[in-house]
Amino acid sequence: MKQSELQKELDRFKNFVISESQKNLRKLGKDGGKLYDSIEGRVKANPNSFEMEFSMEEYGIYQDKGVSGTEKKYNTPFKYKKGNKNAPPPRAFDKWVVRKGLSPRTNTGKFASRTGIKFALSRFIQKNGIKPTLFFTKPFEKAYKKLPQDLVDAFGVDAIKLFNDSIYLTQK
């Protein structure tokens, strides 16, 4: 396979993975957010090898692979442990609570602080975990299956190793 053909094939792979991952996020109602906008990829064909890199917001890997809670378990390499230091930080829910219109009120009807709601959400997720969405994993595996056999043969590409080595988490 010529280098220019390899580059075109790798670009198709990258674009498919990004597009399908974003489609999956749309289906989950997470389009237009930081994670959706942060998914990027870079591929480069070299004479005897190729480079591939995908990046996204750090929490994207936890949305994709999921996180086991202290009580509810998922098949994932990530897990929350008991203790306040291991729960997601309540501040992570600031914008979500506002977007959902959660406005606690006092007994007199005045608006109260959202701190309690954010703390409760943090503990709920620590206990129940985050269910894997595989929004990125499924498109990656699907695109890999579509790679031309001569590309796979030429580079001895191992899907699992390629997947694990190609995701770099970046905070944006």
N, C-alpha and C positions, 0 to 999 in steps of 0.2 A: 504494500500500500504506500503510495507516494505521500510525502510529508504534507502537501497541500490538501490531498484527499483526507488524510488523517485529521488535519486541523478542522476541516469542514465537518467531519463526523463528530469530533469532540465538541465543536460548537453546537451542533444539533443536540447532542446529549445534554450539554449544559443548559441550553435554552429550554428543552423539554422538561428537565428536572425543575428549573425555576418556575416555569409557567404552570406546571401541574401542582407544584407545592403551593403556589399562590391561589390556584383554583380551589385546592383543598381547604385552605384557610378561609376563602370566601364562603364555602359550604358550612364551615364551622362558625361563621359570623365574625371572623377576625380579619376581615379585609380593611384596608385603609389604615391599619395601625402600624406601630413601629416595627413589629416583627415582619409583617407583610412587605413593607417597604425596604427592609434591611436584607432580604435574601439576595445574594449575589454569587456569581461564580466566575472563575477564571480558568481557562484551559490553554495549554500551549504545547504544540507538537515540536519535538526536537528530533534530530536525525535518528537516534536510537532509543528514544524514550518519550514520555509525555508527562506533563504536569497538570494536575487538576486540583482545584481548591474551591470550596463553597464556604460562604460565611453568612452569618445571620446574628441577630441579637442573641446574647448568651442564653436567655430563658427559652429560646426556640428549641434547643435540644431537649429540655425538660418537657415542653409541650409535645414534642415528637415522640420521645421514648417513654414519657410518663415518669412518675415518682411514686414509690410505695409510701403509704402513710404508716402511722404507728399501728393502726388497726386494719386498714384495708390494703391488701397487697396486690401488686401488679408484677408482671414479668418484665423487670427493668433493672438496669444496673444502679439506679438511683433510689435513695430512700431517705425519709425523714426519721429522725430519732426523737426520743422523748427529751423534753427540756426546752426552755424558752429560746435558747441560742440556736436551735435547729429548725425552728419554724420559719416560714417565709416572713420577711419584715412587714409589719402592718402598713408601712408607707407605700409598699408596692401596690396597694389597693386604692390609693388616693384618687386617681383619675377614674378608675372603674366604678367606685362608689358614687362619684359625681355623675358620671355618664349614665348610670342606672337610675339616677334620681332618688337615691336612698337618703332621706333627710329626717333623721330622728328629731323628735320634739319632746319638750319637757311636759310635765302635767299641766302647765299653764298654756301650752300651745306654742311656746317659743322654740326656735331652732336650737338644737343641742349639738355638741361636738360629734363628729363622725368617728372619733377615736375608738369608741366601744365597738362599732360595727367593723372597723378595720381589724381590730384585735380579734374579734370573733371569727372573721373570715380566715385570718392567719391560722388560728387554732383548728378550725374546721379542715383546712387543707392539710395541715400537719397530720391530723388524725386520719383523714380519708384519702390523702394523696392526690395525684393528678393522673387521670386515666390517659394512657397513651393514645395519641391521635394518628401517629405515623404519617402526618401530613407531608413530611419530607422523605421518609424511608420508602414508602410505597412507590412514588414516582422515580426515585433513584433506582430501585430494583427493577421496575418496569423498563426504564430506559436501558439498563444494563442488559436485560434479556434481548433488547432490540439491536444491540451493537453487532456489527458484522462479525461473523465468525473469524475471518482472517485477522481482524484487529485483536480479538481475544487471543487467538493462537499466537500471533506475532509478539505480543507483549506478555503472554502468560498471565493475563489479568485474573486475579482472584477477587470476586465481587465483595466478599466480606472485608478483606484487607483494603481494597480500594475504597470502600465506603468509610471504614473507620479512619483511614489515613487522609481522606479528602475533606473532612469537615473540620474547619477551624472556626472556633467561636470567637467572635469579635464583639466588643461592646462599642456601640455607636452612640 
